[in-house]
Amino acid sequence: MVRLIMGGKGEGKTKQLIDMLNNAAKDEEGSVVCIEAVRNMTFNIHYQIRLIDAQEYDLHNYDIFRGFIIGLYAGNYDISHIFIDDLRKIVGMDVDSHMEAFLDWLDLFGERNGIKFTVTVSADRSTATDGMRHYL
């Protein structure tokens, strides 16, 4: 399952994400992971959440990011929810069919492995492709 949160800068996506992260830390049975574009949530989230600074891993395209997520899961089969904060900034690409394909892959990977994904994208909702709209 993939949930997509889109909006422009200053529209409250990060606040919403922090609330969702902290609730997941209390409610989820498995491990909760947050991959953020820039480390800025350290003091706002529950200590049990695994916080990953994407800048440390050079996740500059979707193929590398897929491999990274597969590696995370291979190292911890207890992951139940992965949050990705600002996908656009992490991979350095605009909203397009490649982002849609990545979200479709996350959905399939999540279904096969029992992982939920919540992804934020800093872009106006009107820029979402038709395929991306079903994750909003």
C-alpha positions as CSV (number, residue, x, y, z in Angstrom):
1,M,0.0,0.0,0.0
2,V,1.3,3.5,-0.9
3,R,-0.1,6.7,0.4
4,L,1.1,9.9,-1.5
5,I,1.0,13.3,0.1
6,M,1.6,16.2,-2.3
7,G,1.6,19.9,-1.8
8,G,3.7,23.0,-2.3
9,K,6.3,24.3,0.1
10,G,4.7,25.5,3.4
11,E,1.5,23.5,3.1
12,G,2.1,21.3,6.2
13,K,3.4,18.1,4.6
14,T,6.2,17.7,7.1
15,K,4.0,18.4,10.1
16,Q,1.5,15.8,8.8
17,L,4.3,13.3,8.2
18,I,5.8,13.8,11.7
19,D,2.3,13.1,13.3
20,M,1.9,10.0,11.1
21,L,5.4,8.8,12.0
22,N,4.8,9.2,15.8
23,N,1.5,7.4,15.5
24,A,3.0,4.6,13.6
25,A,5.7,4.2,16.2
26,K,3.0,3.6,18.8
27,D,0.6,1.6,16.7
28,E,2.7,-0.5,14.3
29,E,3.8,-4.0,15.3
30,G,7.0,-3.9,13.1
31,S,9.8,-1.5,12.6
32,V,9.1,2.0,11.3
33,V,11.7,3.7,9.0
34,C,11.8,7.2,7.7
35,I,14.0,8.2,4.8
36,E,14.4,12.0,4.6
37,A,15.9,14.2,2.0
38,V,17.7,16.4,4.6
39,R,18.1,15.5,8.2
40,N,15.7,17.8,10.1
41,M,13.3,15.6,12.0
42,T,15.7,14.1,14.5
43,F,14.2,15.8,17.6
44,N,10.5,15.7,16.4
45,I,10.0,11.9,16.1
46,H,9.8,9.0,18.4
47,Y,13.2,7.5,19.3
48,Q,12.3,4.0,18.0
49,I,11.9,5.2,14.4
50,R,14.8,4.5,12.2
51,L,15.7,7.8,10.7
52,I,17.8,7.7,7.5
53,D,19.4,10.8,5.9
54,A,19.3,10.1,2.1
55,Q,22.2,12.5,1.5
56,E,24.5,10.0,3.1
57,Y,23.7,7.3,0.5
58,D,23.5,9.3,-2.8
59,L,20.1,8.0,-3.9
60,H,20.1,10.1,-7.0
61,N,17.9,7.9,-9.2
62,Y,15.0,5.5,-8.9
63,D,17.1,2.4,-9.7
64,I,19.5,3.1,-6.8
65,F,16.6,4.0,-4.5
66,R,14.9,0.6,-5.3
67,G,18.1,-1.2,-4.5
68,F,18.4,0.7,-1.2
69,I,14.8,-0.2,-0.2
70,I,15.4,-3.8,-1.0
71,G,18.6,-3.8,1.0
72,L,16.8,-2.2,4.0
73,Y,14.2,-4.9,3.9
74,A,16.8,-7.7,3.4
75,G,18.5,-6.5,6.5
76,N,15.3,-6.2,8.6
77,Y,12.2,-8.3,7.7
78,D,10.4,-6.7,10.6
79,I,9.9,-3.4,8.7
80,S,6.1,-2.7,8.5
81,H,6.1,1.0,7.3
82,I,8.6,3.1,5.4
83,F,8.1,6.8,5.2
84,I,9.8,8.8,2.4
85,D,10.0,12.5,2.9
86,D,10.3,14.6,-0.3
87,L,10.9,12.0,-3.0
88,R,11.5,14.7,-5.6
89,K,14.4,16.1,-3.6
90,I,15.9,12.7,-2.8
91,V,16.2,11.6,-6.4
92,G,16.6,15.0,-7.9
93,M,13.8,14.6,-10.5
94,D,10.5,16.2,-11.2
95,V,7.1,14.7,-11.1
96,D,6.8,12.5,-14.2
97,S,6.1,9.0,-15.5
98,H,9.3,7.7,-13.8
99,M,8.0,8.8,-10.4
100,E,4.7,7.1,-11.2
101,A,6.6,3.9,-12.1
102,F,8.5,4.1,-8.8
103,L,5.3,4.5,-6.8
104,D,3.8,1.5,-8.7
105,W,6.9,-0.5,-7.8
106,L,6.6,0.5,-4.1
107,D,3.0,-0.6,-4.1
108,L,3.9,-4.0,-5.6
109,F,6.9,-4.5,-3.3
110,G,4.8,-3.5,-0.3
111,E,2.1,-5.9,-1.2
112,R,4.5,-8.8,-1.6
113,N,6.3,-8.0,1.7
114,G,3.6,-6.6,4.0
115,I,5.1,-3.0,4.0
116,K,3.2,0.2,3.9
117,F,4.7,3.2,2.3
118,T,3.9,6.9,2.9
119,V,5.6,9.3,0.5
120,T,5.7,13.1,0.4
121,V,6.4,15.1,-2.7
122,S,6.9,18.8,-2.7
123,A,4.9,19.7,-5.8
124,D,1.4,20.9,-6.5
125,R,-1.2,18.1,-6.6
126,S,-2.2,19.2,-10.1
127,T,1.2,18.0,-11.4
128,A,0.5,14.4,-10.4
129,T,0.2,12.0,-13.3
130,D,-3.1,10.1,-13.8
131,G,-1.5,7.0,-12.3
132,M,-0.2,8.9,-9.3
133,R,-3.6,10.3,-8.5
134,H,-4.8,6.9,-7.2
135,Y,-2.2,7.1,-4.4
136,L,-3.4,10.5,-3.2
